[in-house]
Amino acid sequence: MTQTTGGFTSAGLALEAQTLTLPSLSIVEAVEIGEIAVQFARERAHPIGIEVRLLEWTVFHVSLPGSKPENDSWMNRKARVVLATGHSSMYERVLAEEQGIDWYIAKGLPEETHAIHGGGLALNVKGVGLAGILLISGLPQVQDHLLGVEVIAEFLARKGELA
């Protein structure tokens, strides 16, 4: 694995996604996920943008101090990857690197509108599949992804779904 992808493997990221499957995802729960992300980001003074979407509907958006307008573009591009594949943007990047392919050519999707950079996490619901997306932009891609994982794990822990 290359330095930019944190040593992740597609198998490890697939297992991570399975572990982070939600029991449900309502608008109230989506906003709660966003609020957890804001709490963590403020505690660490992260200059990021955060969004939570119910598929294509943005139900939570925050731009924290130090974030930039281009964070919105990055979140939109990461969201399109998750919507197109049902997987995290980091998973798609790592899988493409493992396969030695140009993801954009293989998927027939333009880089101008899609970004296989960490920080777009699928919010999958048991028995449903993709129900939403958590998006983080402003840190290096590995940290964007890891913060998203931490947020979803905290949400599940608060619901008694994750030890």
C-alpha positions, 0 to 999 in steps of 0.5 A: 500500500502507498503512504497516502492510503494509510496501509489499508486493504480492501478486505480490511475496509470491507470488514470495517464497513460491515462492522459499522452497519447501522440498525436504522437511519432516520433524519434524527439519527443522521443529524446525531451522527453529524453532531458527533462529528462536530463535537470531535472536530471542535475538540481537536480544532479540525478545519473541516466540512462535515455533511450527512446525507440520506442518499442525495438529500443533505440533512446536516452540513457544517463548515468549521473554522479553517475549512474552505469553500472547496471542501464542499466540492470535495464532499460532493465528489466523494458522495458521488463515489459512495452513491455510485458504488455503495462503498466508502471512497477510501475502499474504492481508492484502495481497491483500485490501487490493489487491482492496478486500475485507473478507477475513473476509466474503469467506472466510466466516471469523470474525476471532475465529479467523483473523488476516490479520496478518503472521507466519504463513508457509506451509512449502511443499514442492516437489511437495507444497504446504503441509506446515507453518507457521512462526508468529511473534508479538510484533513489528509484523506486517511484522517478524513476516513478515520474520523468518519469511522470514529464518528460512526463507531461512537454513534453505534456505541451510544445506541448500545450497538458496538462495544 
